[in-house]
Amino acid sequence: MATSLNLTSLYYIISGMICECFLTVRTYECDSNGHVNNANYLNYLEYARYELLKSVGFDYPSMVKAGYGVYVARVEIDYKKSAWAEDELLIRSWPIKKGAVSGVIAQCILRGEEIIAEAKVTWAFVDSKGVPTRIPPQWDMPGLRPEKPQP
């Protein structure tokens, strides 16, 4: 996956315009093989995306009260290495695409310098019936729009 190789993604990493979250793998997240069960990576990514939203000033609770939501429409994930109980993980998240009703967030899970997994998550803004809808101005945060690298 080109998540960490495209120009916009590299710009975010170099300029520091990414959200970073840390977590420690808990034993109950590991399967019978001793490593983190693949389904748990989705929880890690969800946690980090919520932190990204908060970091750019997105008021999730008021959005829900107003009858809107942000749904995950697609997840692409490449597993590179295993994570184990007690591993300290870093999750980096940054927007790579944004339209009027949806966008894409790139994410990378690391243990030290090792890439554990890379993901691209497509999200959609929806109304109270779950129908994709244009993002109202109060939730259309500049931090959710990818910055274009300067030549």
Number of C-alpha atoms within 10 A of each C-alpha: 11 11 20 16 10 11 14 20 25 14 18 21 16 10 10 11 16 21 21 19 18 15 14 12 19 13 14 10 16 17 13 7 8 14 16 21 17 15 9 14 19 14 11 18 24 14 14 25 24 13 17 23 18 13 14 13 14 20 14 16 10 11 16 13 10 11 12 22 21 18 15 15 13 12 14 12 19 13 13 13 12 14 22 19 15 11 16 15 21 21 24 21 28 28 26 24 16 17 11 13 16 20 20 23 22 24 27 22 27 21 17 11 8 11 17 20 19 22 23 23 20 20 19 24 22 19 18 13 9 14 13 19 16 15 19 13 7 9 16 15 15 11 17 21 17 20 17 12 12 6 3
